[in-house]
Amino acid sequence: MPQMVPDTPENGEICKKFCGPCPTFMPNKLNESPPMMLFCSRGASTVPKEQIKDNGCSCFGCGVFSKYELEGGWFCIYGKEGKKT
């Protein structure tokens, strides 16, 4: 069952390793609009969903994703709940 992800410096460091090369994160410049990273803890980007081109998701390989048993992915677009299937 998914757990709440704490907004900690440690989780932020893990996140950076996966957001940086993410095929959706950089092309959409999500690093320029809050919360800029750790979307599974902080919520979706303030960039409107309709303006974000989905090029894939790197969250599934992230240590934060597995540690907190997250589901869904695409937290930058869909917020803490992730993408509903």
C-alpha positions in Angstrom: 0.0 0.0 0.0 1.4 3.4 -1.0 2.8 5.5 1.9 3.1 9.3 2.3 6.4 10.5 1.0 8.2 12.9 3.5 9.6 16.0 1.9 13.2 15.5 3.2 16.6 16.5 1.8 17.4 12.8 1.6 14.4 12.1 -0.6 15.2 15.2 -2.6 18.7 13.9 -3.4 17.3 10.5 -4.5 14.7 12.3 -6.7 17.3 14.5 -8.5 18.9 11.3 -9.9 15.6 10.4 -11.7 14.0 13.8 -12.5 17.1 15.1 -14.2 17.1 12.4 -17.0 13.3 12.1 -17.1 12.0 12.4 -20.6 9.0 14.5 -19.5 10.7 16.7 -16.8 13.4 18.5 -18.8 11.6 19.1 -22.2 8.7 20.6 -20.4 11.0 22.8 -18.2 9.2 21.5 -15.0 12.4 22.6 -13.1 11.3 26.2 -13.7 7.9 26.0 -12.0 7.1 25.0 -8.4 7.5 22.5 -6.8 10.4 21.8 -9.3 11.0 18.2 -8.0 9.9 15.5 -5.5 6.4 15.7 -7.0 5.3 12.5 -5.2 5.7 14.5 -1.9 5.1 18.1 -2.9 2.4 17.6 -5.5 2.0 18.3 -9.3 3.8 21.0 -11.2 2.1 24.3 -11.4 2.5 24.0 -15.2 -1.1 23.2 -16.4 -1.5 19.5 -17.3 -2.7 20.4 -20.8 0.7 22.1 -21.4 2.8 19.2 -20.4 3.8 16.8 -23.2 4.1 13.3 -21.7 7.3 11.7 -23.0 7.4 9.0 -20.4 8.1 8.6 -16.7 11.3 7.7 -14.8 9.6 7.5 -11.4 9.3 3.7 -11.5 13.1 3.2 -11.1 13.4 5.8 -8.3 14.4 4.6 -4.8 11.7 6.9 -3.3 9.1 5.1 -5.5 10.0 1.7 -4.2 10.8 2.7 -0.6 7.3 4.2 -0.1 5.5 1.5 -2.3 4.2 4.2 -4.7 1.9 3.5 -7.6 0.9 5.4 -10.7 4.0 7.4 -11.6 3.8 10.7 -13.5 3.6 12.6 -10.2 4.8 15.8 -11.9 1.5 15.8 -13.9 -1.0 14.1 -11.6 0.3 15.0 -8.1 0.8 12.8 -5.1 -1.7 10.2 -6.2 0.0 9.6 -9.5 -1.5 8.5 -12.7 -4.7 6.5 -12.4 -4.9 3.5 -14.7 
